[in-house]
Amino acid sequence: MAAPQSPHPADGGAVVAERQTLRLKPPAMYQVILLNDNFTPMEFVVVVIQHYFNKDRETATQIMLKVHQDGRGVCGVYTRDIAATKVEQVIGAARQAGHPLQCVMEAI
């Protein structure tokens, strides 16, 4: 947006606006991470990953195994609002199914 300048007598009273380019930084990104527990069935985790993170069965199974072996697995990277929504959806689905699956988001 241009900032107006005060009129200068030599310009015949004309106001000149200078164009300033705005540099926008990209939005902060967040990882959505599933945490391992010893109670949630592996098949349920695979279905959740497929449904909420749009992964194919093979990719969802790989993420589930990462969660099982390493205690956590990244399901996707999103902007803050989308990541928060995904976390709420996963936790809601897990609670509705009676599972203690935990899902969190972390800034990258």
Residue pairs with C-beta under 8 A, 6 or more apart in sequence:
1 20
1 22
2 17
2 18
2 19
2 20
3 17
3 18
3 20
4 15
4 17
5 15
5 16
5 17
5 18
6 15
7 13
7 14
7 15
8 14
27 79
27 80
28 79
28 80
28 107
28 108
29 77
29 78
29 79
29 107
29 108
30 77
30 78
30 79
30 80
30 83
30 84
30 105
30 106
30 107
30 108
31 74
31 76
31 77
31 83
31 105
31 106
31 108
32 53
32 74
32 75
32 76
32 77
32 78
32 83
32 86
32 87
32 90
32 103
32 104
32 105
33 72
33 73
33 74
33 75
33 103
33 104
33 105
33 106
34 45
34 48
34 49
34 63
34 67
34 72
34 73
34 75
34 90
34 101
34 102
34 103
35 67
35 71
35 72
35 101
35 102
35 103
35 104
36 67
36 68
36 70
36 71
36 72
37 100
37 101
37 102
39 99
39 100
40 94
40 99
40 100
40 101
41 99
42 64
42 68
44 94
44 97
44 99
44 101
45 64
45 67
45 101
46 57
46 60
46 61
46 64
47 60
48 90
48 93
48 94
48 101
49 55
49 59
49 60
49 63
49 64
49 75
50 56
50 57
50 60
51 93
52 75
52 86
52 89
52 90
52 93
53 60
53 63
53 75
53 76
53 86
55 63
55 75
63 73
63 74
63 75
64 73
66 72
66 73
66 74
67 73
75 86
75 103
76 83
76 86
77 83
77 108
78 86
80 105
83 105
84 105
86 103
86 105
87 103
87 104
87 105
90 101
90 103
91 101
91 102
91 103
94 100
94 101
94 103
